[in-house]
């Protein structure tokens, strides 16, 4: 399964400029070149929390899908913002528990200068999507 290819073609991921760079065996990495439209400040470039969250959720989901090989939507996400991101950001995710119905992932975010700007823990559904899932075509 080409997890990187699948995630890099998601319309929302493309719109934000997120690039998934690795996804294999429960580990994933991605980056986001910080653009002016990603800023939460009109006078300087500081990543909006939602942009950072979107990178975290995308990279965390890719780590899970690299193991589940199926649709694995987010159930819950907790993120701690540690410092403002004023440069390009990158995320690294590792699945710490792959269960029968959910997976738990730890994700860390760093800026281009190596500053640790956020940490998160996400839970993703790994089975039981059933018929009629909006992520599957009819």
VENZI-V406036 format. One record per residue. N is the residue number from 1. PHI is phi in degrees with one decimal (NA if undefined). PSI is psi in whole degrees, -180 to 180 (NA if undefined). OMEGA is omega in radians with two decimals (none if undefined). Layout:
n->[N | N]
phi->[PHI | PHI]
psi->[PSI | PSI]
omega->[OMEGA | OMEGA]
This chain:
n->[1 | 2 | 3 | 4 | 5 | 6 | 7 | 8 | 9 | 10 | 11 | 12 | 13 | 14 | 15 | 16 | 17 | 18 | 19 | 20 | 21 | 22 | 23 | 24 | 25 | 26 | 27 | 28 | 29 | 30 | 31 | 32 | 33 | 34 | 35 | 36 | 37 | 38 | 39 | 40 | 41 | 42 | 43 | 44 | 45 | 46 | 47 | 48 | 49 | 50 | 51 | 52 | 53 | 54 | 55 | 56 | 57 | 58 | 59 | 60 | 61 | 62 | 63 | 64 | 65 | 66 | 67 | 68 | 69 | 70 | 71 | 72 | 73 | 74 | 75 | 76 | 77 | 78 | 79 | 80 | 81 | 82 | 83 | 84 | 85 | 86 | 87 | 88 | 89 | 90 | 91 | 92 | 93 | 94 | 95 | 96 | 97 | 98 | 99 | 100 | 101 | 102 | 103 | 104 | 105 | 106 | 107 | 108 | 109 | 110 | 111 | 112 | 113 | 114 | 115 | 116 | 117 | 118 | 119 | 120 | 121 | 122 | 123 | 124 | 125 | 126 | 127 | 128 | 129 | 130 | 131 | 132 | 133 | 134 | 135 | 136 | 137 | 138]
phi->[NA | -90.5 | -62.0 | -58.6 | -61.4 | -62.3 | -67.5 | -70.4 | -99.6 | -68.6 | -54.5 | -66.5 | -61.9 | -63.1 | -60.5 | -76.9 | 94.2 | -69.2 | -125.5 | -79.1 | -105.5 | -158.6 | -162.6 | -163.3 | 52.2 | 82.0 | -125.6 | -145.6 | -138.9 | -155.5 | -139.9 | -140.9 | -67.4 | -71.3 | -111.1 | -55.2 | -71.8 | -89.9 | -82.3 | -99.4 | -131.6 | -72.8 | -108.5 | -150.3 | -84.4 | -134.7 | -58.1 | -63.8 | -57.0 | -67.5 | -68.6 | -62.0 | -59.6 | -62.1 | -62.7 | -58.5 | -64.9 | -65.9 | -69.8 | -61.9 | -62.6 | -64.6 | -61.2 | -67.6 | -62.0 | -62.7 | -101.5 | -74.7 | 54.4 | -151.5 | -58.4 | -138.5 | -68.5 | -69.6 | -99.4 | -156.3 | -145.1 | -121.6 | -129.0 | -114.9 | -88.7 | -96.3 | -161.2 | -69.1 | -94.4 | -114.7 | -138.2 | -48.7 | -120.1 | -137.3 | -127.5 | -127.2 | -127.6 | -135.4 | -71.6 | -103.1 | -153.1 | -112.4 | -98.5 | -69.9 | -124.0 | -141.1 | -123.3 | -117.5 | -129.6 | -103.3 | -131.7 | -121.2 | -121.5 | -129.1 | -92.0 | -63.5 | -92.8 | 86.7 | -73.8 | -78.4 | -102.1 | -161.3 | -137.9 | -147.8 | -133.2 | -120.7 | -119.4 | -128.2 | -77.0 | -114.0 | -159.5 | 80.4 | -65.5 | 66.6 | -73.3 | 80.5 | -64.8 | -67.8 | -86.0 | -112.5 | -77.9 | -74.3]
psi->[129 | 80 | -43 | -47 | -43 | -51 | -36 | -13 | 1 | 130 | -43 | -42 | -45 | -42 | -42 | -24 | 14 | 138 | 117 | 123 | -17 | 145 | 104 | 138 | 43 | 10 | 141 | 154 | 147 | 166 | 160 | 110 | 120 | 123 | 161 | -37 | -8 | -3 | 147 | 7 | 128 | -15 | -13 | 161 | 108 | 122 | 128 | 144 | -34 | -32 | -45 | -44 | -43 | -41 | -45 | -49 | -40 | -48 | -39 | -44 | -39 | -37 | -42 | -48 | -29 | -22 | -44 | -29 | 33 | 174 | 129 | 78 | 156 | 133 | -43 | 149 | 134 | 128 | 139 | 122 | 118 | -29 | 155 | 139 | 117 | 5 | 176 | 147 | 153 | 151 | 148 | 131 | 142 | 130 | 124 | -16 | 124 | 102 | 179 | -28 | -21 | 157 | 150 | 134 | 138 | 135 | 135 | 143 | 135 | 151 | 177 | -18 | 5 | 4 | 135 | 108 | -19 | 155 | 147 | 160 | 126 | 152 | 132 | 144 | 133 | -9 | 170 | 22 | -26 | -176 | 152 | 15 | 134 | -13 | -8 | 141 | 149 | NA]
omega->[3.13 | -3.08 | 3.14 | -3.13 | -3.14 | -3.08 | -3.13 | 3.10 | 3.10 | -3.07 | -3.11 | 3.13 | 3.10 | -3.11 | -3.14 | -3.10 | 3.09 | 3.07 | 3.05 | -3.05 | 3.12 | 3.05 | -3.11 | 3.02 | 3.06 | 3.10 | 3.08 | 3.10 | 3.10 | -3.11 | 3.10 | 3.02 | -3.07 | -3.11 | 3.12 | -3.12 | 3.08 | -2.99 | 3.04 | -3.10 | -3.09 | -3.07 | 3.10 | -3.08 | 3.05 | -3.07 | 3.02 | -3.14 | 3.13 | 3.08 | 3.10 | 3.12 | -3.13 | 3.07 | 3.13 | -3.09 | 3.14 | -3.10 | 3.07 | 3.12 | 3.12 | 3.10 | 3.13 | -3.10 | 3.10 | 3.07 | -3.06 | -3.09 | 3.09 | 3.08 | -3.09 | -3.08 | 3.13 | 3.05 | -3.09 | 3.10 | 3.04 | -3.11 | 3.03 | 3.09 | -3.02 | -3.11 | 3.09 | 3.07 | -3.11 | 3.12 | 3.11 | -3.12 | 3.08 | -3.13 | 3.05 | -3.10 | 3.07 | 3.05 | 3.13 | 3.05 | 3.09 | -3.11 | -3.13 | -3.13 | 3.08 | 3.03 | 3.10 | -3.05 | 2.98 | -3.09 | 3.05 | -3.12 | 3.13 | 3.03 | -3.08 | 3.12 | 3.10 | 3.12 | 3.08 | -3.01 | 3.11 | 3.02 | -3.07 | 2.99 | -3.11 | 3.04 | -3.10 | 3.11 | -3.08 | 3.12 | 3.04 | -3.14 | 3.04 | 3.13 | 3.05 | 3.11 | 3.13 | 3.13 | 3.14 | 3.11 | 3.10 | none]
